[in-house]
Amino acid sequence: MNGLLLIDDEEGIRRSITRALAREPYHVFPASDGTSGINIVKDNLNRISTVISDYRMPGLDGLETLSEIGKLNPEITRIILTGYATMEAAIQSTNIGIDGFLTKPFDNAELRTKIHEISVRKHLRQFVPEQVYHEIENSAGILTPKTHEVSVLFSDIRGFTAMSKGTSPASLVKFLNDYFFTPMGEIAYQYHGMVDKHIGDSMMVVYGAPVPHKNDACLAVQSAVAMQQAAGKINEKLSLKNGFRLKMGIGISTGSVYSGILGSLRRKEYTSIGMAVNIAAKLQGAAGEGEILVTEATLKHLPEEIETQEMPPLCVKGIDDPIAVYRVAW
């Protein structure tokens, strides 16, 4: 995925930038207007990683064009090319999440360096959950470690080890990224969940950290239902391909955890630790294919319209008595 889309209504600018990038590892897609550029992204969604758009163009301007492209794929690096670097343009660009500016006239070496720097910065941001990144930007002290109540969701693919046999690592990674981490991560985001980490063929999502909501437990369960429903649709597509299947078990626990930036001097992450995390992982391990298991503490926060069935209690290391477990109907 090293495609670079260049949108500018001046053919001379398109030729100049294409020549400047001739020795760079980009496949350049040229476009003369915003609408054409958007259509190119639609047709090459998995090939284009960077878009450079002129600020002033006939029809859709650069900001409008990049805003629409961001809706198609928020992971694309979006750069404005302009000779009119005004404060108003900078504010507008920031508001819609533009990743960087290039100004005309440009030096070829500087152009290449700036594109690389902006792209690297964009990718480094992807190692930090978006909610955490925005909180770091906007709220001083929000990431100070603290104890609070959250709901933790663990999701795991059933039968993944068997599917992995005889399959290349590249195929496994593509399956996980395209059919598990990406769609399930987007669902978690829609329900205000923070993807804490990916662990092999599992993922951990926290609802309530760093930003709490009044109904975090309900949001966690609603997202789990949406994930299972999405998995069903994904499996319909996978049935037409090789032996991969997306069969998930999900566990959700609500309780007190310690959240904050933890780690060593050279490697840190924002995460949550506590018994609620351990219990969610244990429930996920006990959940069968297509099941969503929750604790009684989670159940207490759910509206009556969410149906549940009491299951056999579960023993968890570190807790004297077995915990009550409920299966969510979906």
Backbone torsions as a table, in degrees:
resi	resn	phi	psi	omega
1	MET	NA	74.7	-178.4
2	ASN	-124.4	27.9	178.0
3	GLY	-76.7	141.6	176.9
4	LEU	-123.7	119.6	178.7
5	LEU	-93.7	125.8	-179.2
6	LEU	-114.6	116.1	-177.2
7	ILE	-114.6	115.0	177.9
8	ASP	-158.3	136.1	-178.0
9	ASP	-77.5	-10.3	178.0
10	GLU	-96.7	117.6	-178.1
11	GLU	-61.7	-35.5	-179.8
12	GLY	-62.2	-38.6	177.8
13	ILE	-67.1	-42.0	179.8
14	ARG	-61.5	-44.0	179.6
15	ARG	-65.3	-41.7	-177.1
16	SER	-63.3	-45.8	-179.5
17	ILE	-69.1	-38.3	178.3
18	THR	-61.0	-41.5	177.6
19	ARG	-65.8	-40.1	-178.6
20	ALA	-63.5	-28.2	-177.0
21	LEU	-100.8	11.2	-173.8
22	ALA	-58.8	-34.9	-178.1
23	ARG	-95.3	2.1	178.5
24	GLU	-88.4	157.7	-176.3
25	PRO	-81.1	48.9	179.6
26	TYR	-115.2	144.2	164.7
27	HIS	-100.4	113.8	-172.6
28	VAL	-88.1	128.1	173.6
29	PHE	-106.2	112.6	179.5
30	PRO	-88.8	146.7	175.9
31	ALA	-145.5	142.4	-175.2
32	SER	-95.7	-6.9	178.7
33	ASP	-157.4	166.9	-174.9
34	GLY	-62.6	-41.7	-178.6
35	THR	-62.9	-43.4	177.7
36	SER	-62.4	-40.8	179.3
37	GLY	-62.6	-43.0	178.8
38	ILE	-61.5	-41.5	179.6
39	ASN	-66.2	-35.7	177.0
40	ILE	-63.9	-41.4	177.9
41	VAL	-62.7	-43.6	179.3
42	LYS	-57.8	-38.6	-177.3
43	ASP	-82.6	-14.5	-176.2
44	ASN	-134.8	44.3	-171.0
45	LEU	-59.6	-34.8	-177.9
46	ASN	-93.6	3.7	-177.4
47	ARG	-109.9	-24.0	-174.4
48	ILE	-99.6	122.9	-179.9
49	SER	-108.6	-20.0	-176.1
50	THR	-138.3	138.6	176.0
51	VAL	-127.6	127.7	172.4
52	ILE	-113.1	124.5	-178.5
53	SER	-128.4	136.6	173.1
54	ASP	-62.6	149.3	-177.6
55	TYR	-75.1	-49.8	-177.5
56	ARG	-105.3	116.6	178.7
57	MET	-143.1	155.1	172.7
58	PRO	-63.4	148.7	-178.1
59	GLY	75.7	-132.3	177.8
60	LEU	-65.9	131.1	175.3
61	ASP	-81.6	178.9	-174.7
62	GLY	-62.2	-42.2	-178.9
63	LEU	-65.6	-42.4	178.2
64	GLU	-63.0	-42.0	-179.9
65	THR	-63.4	-48.8	-178.5
66	LEU	-68.1	-30.9	176.1
67	SER	-63.2	-44.3	179.0
68	GLU	-66.8	-39.1	178.5
69	ILE	-65.2	-37.9	177.1
70	GLY	-61.5	-31.2	177.3
71	LYS	-70.4	-32.5	179.3
72	LEU	-72.4	-40.7	-179.2
73	ASN	-154.4	100.7	-178.3
74	PRO	-66.8	-12.2	-179.3
75	GLU	-82.9	-13.3	-179.5
76	ILE	-68.3	134.3	174.6
77	THR	-75.1	124.4	-174.3
78	ARG	-116.5	124.4	-174.4
79	ILE	-127.5	134.2	176.1
80	ILE	-93.8	133.1	175.0
81	LEU	-109.8	119.7	-173.3
82	THR	-152.2	151.2	169.2
83	GLY	-103.8	8.3	-176.0
84	TYR	-126.1	59.8	-175.2
85	ALA	-78.0	70.5	-179.3
86	THR	-84.9	163.8	176.6
87	MET	-62.2	-38.8	179.2
88	GLU	-60.6	-43.9	179.1
89	ALA	-63.4	-39.8	-179.8
90	ALA	-63.9	-42.6	179.4
91	ILE	-64.8	-45.0	178.7
92	GLN	-60.4	-43.4	-179.2
93	SER	-62.5	-43.2	179.1
94	THR	-62.1	-40.4	-176.8
95	ASN	-64.3	-30.8	-179.9
96	ILE	-102.1	8.3	172.7
97	GLY	81.5	25.8	176.1
98	ILE	-63.7	139.5	-171.7
99	ASP	-85.5	-20.3	-179.3
100	GLY	-178.1	170.5	-179.4
101	PHE	-117.5	143.0	164.6
102	LEU	-125.0	138.9	-176.6
103	THR	-113.7	147.3	173.8
104	LYS	-95.6	146.3	-10.2
105	PRO	-72.7	158.4	-176.3
106	PHE	-125.8	150.5	171.4
107	ASP	-90.1	136.2	-174.1
108	ASN	-58.4	-44.1	-179.4
109	ALA	-65.1	-41.7	178.9
110	GLU	-65.4	-38.6	178.5
111	LEU	-58.9	-48.5	-179.3
112	ARG	-62.4	-42.1	-179.3
113	THR	-64.1	-44.2	-177.9
114	LYS	-65.0	-42.4	178.6
115	ILE	-60.3	-43.4	179.5
116	HIS	-63.7	-45.9	-178.8
117	GLU	-62.0	-45.0	-179.3
118	ILE	-63.9	-41.9	-179.7
119	SER	-64.8	-43.7	178.9
120	VAL	-62.3	-44.6	179.4
121	ARG	-60.7	-40.5	178.0
122	LYS	-61.1	-45.6	-177.1
123	HIS	-70.2	-35.1	176.8
124	LEU	-63.1	-35.4	177.0
125	ARG	-61.6	-28.6	-177.9
126	GLN	-72.0	-13.3	175.9
127	PHE	-81.1	-9.1	178.1
128	VAL	-113.9	128.8	177.3
129	PRO	-53.1	139.2	-173.4
130	GLU	-58.2	-39.9	179.4
131	GLN	-59.9	-41.8	-179.8
132	VAL	-66.0	-42.6	-179.6
133	TYR	-58.2	-46.7	-178.8
134	HIS	-66.9	-35.1	178.5
135	GLU	-68.3	-36.5	176.1
136	ILE	-61.3	-40.5	-178.7
137	GLU	-69.3	-40.1	-166.0
138	ASN	-104.7	-19.6	-171.6
139	SER	-133.4	106.1	178.5
140	ALA	-63.8	131.2	175.8
141	GLY	82.7	-2.8	-175.6
142	ILE	-63.9	-26.9	-176.2
143	LEU	-95.9	9.2	175.1
144	THR	-60.5	128.4	-178.6
145	PRO	-53.9	136.1	-179.7
146	LYS	-156.6	162.9	177.4
147	THR	-99.4	130.1	178.6
148	HIS	-159.4	173.8	-178.0
149	GLU	-93.6	133.8	177.7
150	VAL	-138.9	171.4	168.2
151	SER	-116.5	131.8	-175.3
152	VAL	-114.2	131.6	179.1
153	LEU	-116.2	129.9	170.3
154	PHE	-115.9	134.0	176.9
155	SER	-128.5	138.0	-175.5
156	ASP	-140.2	145.4	179.2
157	ILE	-85.8	126.5	178.1
158	ARG	-80.1	136.8	177.9
159	GLY	73.7	19.5	-175.9
160	PHE	-67.7	-37.9	-179.3
161	THR	-60.7	-43.1	179.0
162	ALA	-65.0	-40.0	179.1
163	MET	-65.5	-28.3	-174.9
164	SER	-73.7	-23.7	-176.4
165	LYS	-63.4	127.4	178.4
166	GLY	76.3	9.6	-179.8
167	THR	-110.3	139.9	-178.7
168	SER	-70.1	149.0	176.3
169	PRO	-55.1	-37.7	-179.8
170	ALA	-62.8	-39.5	178.8
171	SER	-68.1	-37.8	178.3
172	LEU	-64.2	-45.1	-179.9
173	VAL	-62.5	-42.4	179.5
174	LYS	-63.1	-42.7	178.4
175	PHE	-61.3	-47.6	-178.7
176	LEU	-62.9	-46.1	-177.7
177	ASN	-67.1	-45.9	-172.5
178	ASP	-79.2	-34.8	-170.7
179	TYR	-113.4	-9.0	-179.3
180	PHE	-124.3	-69.1	-174.4
181	PHE	-60.3	-45.7	-176.4
182	THR	-68.6	-56.1	-178.0
183	PRO	-65.8	-38.9	-179.2
184	MET	-72.8	-33.7	176.1
185	GLY	-65.7	-37.8	177.7
186	GLU	-66.3	-39.2	177.3
187	ILE	-63.7	-44.9	178.1
188	ALA	-57.4	-43.6	-179.6
189	TYR	-62.5	-41.9	-179.9
190	GLN	-61.0	-29.2	179.8
191	TYR	-101.8	24.1	175.2
192	HIS	64.7	26.2	174.9
193	GLY	-89.7	148.9	176.1
194	MET	-106.8	118.5	176.0
195	VAL	-69.0	108.2	-176.3
196	ASP	-75.8	-46.1	-179.7
197	LYS	-164.5	158.9	170.5
198	HIS	-107.5	130.4	-177.5
199	ILE	-127.2	94.7	-177.8
200	GLY	61.8	-116.3	178.3
201	ASP	-103.5	27.5	177.8
202	SER	-124.6	159.7	172.5
203	MET	-139.9	146.0	179.2
204	MET	-115.0	128.5	-179.9
205	VAL	-124.7	135.8	179.8
206	VAL	-114.6	131.7	177.3
207	TYR	-112.1	114.7	-179.2
208	GLY	118.4	-1.1	177.4
209	ALA	-143.1	133.0	2.9
210	PRO	-82.8	-9.7	-178.1
211	VAL	-107.7	115.0	179.8
212	PRO	-81.2	150.5	172.7
213	HIS	-128.2	157.3	-176.9
214	LYS	-65.2	-27.5	-173.4
215	ASN	-120.4	42.8	-175.7
216	ASP	-60.6	-39.9	-180.0
217	ALA	-63.7	-42.5	178.1
218	CYS	-65.5	-40.6	177.8
219	LEU	-61.9	-38.8	179.0
220	ALA	-62.3	-45.3	-179.0
221	VAL	-68.8	-41.0	178.5
222	GLN	-62.0	-39.3	178.4
223	SER	-68.8	-35.7	177.7
224	ALA	-62.5	-41.9	177.0
225	VAL	-62.4	-44.7	178.8
226	ALA	-62.2	-36.0	178.4
227	MET	-65.2	-45.2	-179.8
228	GLN	-65.2	-38.4	178.0
229	GLN	-66.2	-40.7	177.7
230	ALA	-64.5	-38.4	179.2
231	ALA	-60.8	-38.1	178.2
232	GLY	-61.2	-42.4	179.3
233	LYS	-69.1	-38.6	178.5
234	ILE	-63.3	-39.0	-179.6
235	ASN	-65.0	-29.9	176.1
236	GLU	-62.7	-36.9	177.6
237	LYS	-74.1	-40.7	-177.1
238	LEU	-68.0	-25.3	-178.9
239	SER	-62.9	-19.5	179.4
240	LEU	-89.2	-4.8	-177.1
241	LYS	-114.9	-157.7	-177.9
242	ASN	-71.9	-171.0	-164.3
243	GLY	-70.3	13.6	179.5
244	PHE	-75.8	141.4	174.7
245	ARG	-139.9	146.2	179.1
246	LEU	-107.5	86.7	179.5
247	LYS	-112.2	112.5	-170.1
248	MET	-113.7	148.3	166.0
249	GLY	-114.9	138.2	-175.4
250	ILE	-128.4	136.0	174.7
251	GLY	-125.1	139.4	-178.9
252	ILE	-132.3	131.8	178.3
253	SER	-132.1	144.2	178.6
254	THR	-119.5	133.7	179.8
255	GLY	173.1	-173.5	-176.5
256	SER	-82.9	132.9	177.7
257	VAL	-136.2	168.6	175.1
258	TYR	-108.8	116.6	-176.6
259	SER	-117.8	143.0	177.6
260	GLY	165.7	-174.7	178.1
261	ILE	-84.0	113.6	-176.4
262	LEU	-122.6	156.0	175.1
263	GLY	141.0	-167.4	-176.7
264	SER	-90.5	-176.5	178.7
265	LEU	-63.4	-34.8	-174.0
266	ARG	-102.0	-12.9	-178.1
267	ARG	-143.3	114.9	-179.6
268	LYS	-127.5	159.7	174.6
269	GLU	-152.4	153.3	172.8
270	TYR	-87.2	123.1	-176.5
271	THR	-152.9	174.0	177.7
272	SER	-123.8	138.6	176.4
273	ILE	-131.8	149.9	-179.3
274	GLY	151.9	174.5	-176.3
275	MET	-63.0	-31.7	179.4
276	ALA	-61.5	-34.3	177.4
277	VAL	-67.8	-44.5	-179.5
278	ASN	-63.0	-41.5	-178.5
279	ILE	-67.4	-41.5	178.5
280	ALA	-60.5	-41.7	178.6
281	ALA	-64.3	-39.2	178.9
282	LYS	-66.0	-41.9	177.9
283	LEU	-63.5	-42.0	177.7
284	GLN	-59.4	-39.9	178.6
285	GLY	-65.7	-29.0	-178.9
286	ALA	-87.3	-17.0	-176.8
287	ALA	-72.3	137.2	175.9
288	GLY	-83.5	178.1	178.4
289	GLU	-57.0	123.9	178.1
290	GLY	82.2	1.8	-177.0
291	GLU	-92.2	151.1	172.2
292	ILE	-125.6	113.4	-180.0
293	LEU	-108.7	136.1	-178.6
294	VAL	-131.2	160.6	177.4
295	THR	-87.5	168.9	177.4
296	GLU	-64.5	-34.8	178.4
297	ALA	-63.5	-34.6	175.7
298	THR	-72.6	-42.8	-177.9
299	LEU	-56.1	-37.5	-176.9
300	LYS	-62.7	-21.8	-178.3
301	HIS	-95.3	-0.9	-174.0
302	LEU	-91.1	143.6	175.3
303	PRO	-69.8	159.9	-175.6
304	GLU	-62.1	-28.4	-176.3
305	GLU	-69.3	-15.7	174.4
306	ILE	-85.4	112.0	-175.9
307	GLU	-83.7	140.3	178.3
308	THR	-135.9	160.2	177.8
309	GLN	-130.1	130.4	-179.8
310	GLU	-69.9	135.3	-178.7
311	MET	-113.4	169.6	176.0
312	PRO	-58.5	141.4	179.9
313	PRO	-62.1	159.0	-173.8
314	LEU	-122.8	133.9	177.0
315	CYS	-87.0	132.3	-179.4
316	VAL	-126.1	130.0	179.6
317	LYS	-58.1	130.7	-180.0
318	GLY	98.3	-9.6	178.2
319	ILE	-118.9	127.1	-174.2
320	ASP	-64.2	-48.7	-175.9
321	ASP	-99.5	148.4	175.4
322	PRO	-59.2	147.5	-178.9
323	ILE	-96.8	148.2	178.0
324	ALA	-74.1	138.6	-177.2
325	VAL	-128.2	141.6	-179.7
326	TYR	-132.4	140.0	177.3
327	ARG	-99.6	131.9	-179.4
328	VAL	-86.1	130.1	176.5
329	ALA	-83.4	134.4	178.7
330	TRP	-141.7	NA	NA
